[in-house]
Amino acid sequence: MAASVRKRARAGPAARVAGFCGQWLRRAWQERRLLLLEPRYTLLVAACLCLAEVGITFWVIHRVAYTEIDWKAYMAEVEGVINGTYDYTQLQGDTGPLVYPAGFVYIFMGLYYVTGHGTDIRMAQHIFAVLYLATLLLVFLIYHQTCKVPPFVFFFMCCASYRVHSIFVLRLFNDPVAMALLFLSINLLLAQRWGWGCCCFSLAVSVKMNVLLFAPGLLFLLLTQFGLRGALPKLGICAVLQVVLGLPFLLENPVGYLSRSFDLGRQFLFRWTVNWRFLPETLFLHRAFHLVLLATHLTLLLLFVLCRWHRTGESILSLLKDPSKRKIVSTLFTSNFIGICFSRSLHYQFYVWYFHTLPYLLWATPARWLTHLLRLLVLGLIELSWNTYPSTSCSSATLHVCHAVILLQLWLGPQPFPKSIQHSKKAH
């Protein structure tokens, strides 16, 4: 008798969990018409899509031919470090010199050993498949917390994107590694783990410099959350981590390390551009064109800071002394998107820099004039532009038109911080 009582006691919590899950699934089935429209079902739809992605991703690995682009170059670069070369100006691969910060070196050094000195491509593909699924999980957690995007959109963010699957498991670029760390950072920020969030953000920057496009948004959030004095320690975390990671290379040749890994003036090849194909090559390479893009980028960021990100009627100077909660995701995603719109060049692997943020940018602040169908059309045209190889004048122009529509949506949509939620404790 005592044994049966103990059995019931042990089965109690499990039975309650099973009953809760069953009740939740029955309710979802009863409301199945809303299943794809209501953001509260994000986790259920996300779980189904992640299961589907396991099959799709591993089918791609085993059925679609791997294409060598940068992997051998990555392995040659980190092999140089393994052999004792810490001067960044002496590190290079088949595609040119090493141009990524120290975090890239350490992560791909680990991959070098795990994949038999970079020779086991299938092992590398499986690792990147796991990375892809982990990235999806992190992205879905962000969307679940913001509760803004209808779940049917996630199908287009997962199974329907050929280019993103290719970047992860058929090309093995370092861009997905940086973005996975970035999305981990955003999840930590949403959990109010600001120190750890800044640490992961800096680690993402140490893999690839594109993550700095999120930096204006992060700086704004730190100032509004902690004020100027409180933000300095968080910024210190970002800076100290960069120094610690780069220390072996800084001690050997500090100028060489900084000039190679954080080269803001790096020149891109016209033949690989996705976004400026309709321009003459001479204009594409001209420094004046680059300066105009930079000035436009900074101007638009300033306009969003002054007119869209801060609270209505609030002086921008008060942000330095009156910290408040902000919609973290909106600010970071918009900051990154503005940078991408005015990038000097976008290459095919750069698609992952903003691909997973597009549904949020299109649906989080909906303007009445932009219907579900028009938003899906924008997503489809962006996907088509990134899958056109080589890029054409038409595909590049289409990409810019889609970017302009999203920017207009972000500018004309409802205020992200209306008065009615100024004192809300929930940071989206």
PyMOL commands that set and color helices and strands:
alter all, ss='L'
color gray80, all
select helices_A, chain A and resi 2-30+32-34+39-63+71-82+88-90+102-114+121-146+151-157+162-170+175-190+194-205+209-252+254-261+270-272+281-285+287-309+316-320+328-341+348-353+355-363+372-386+393-412+419-421
alter helices_A, ss='H'
color red, helices_A
select strands_A, chain A and resi 92-93+96-97
alter strands_A, ss='S'
color yellow, strands_A
deselect
rebuild
show_as cartoon
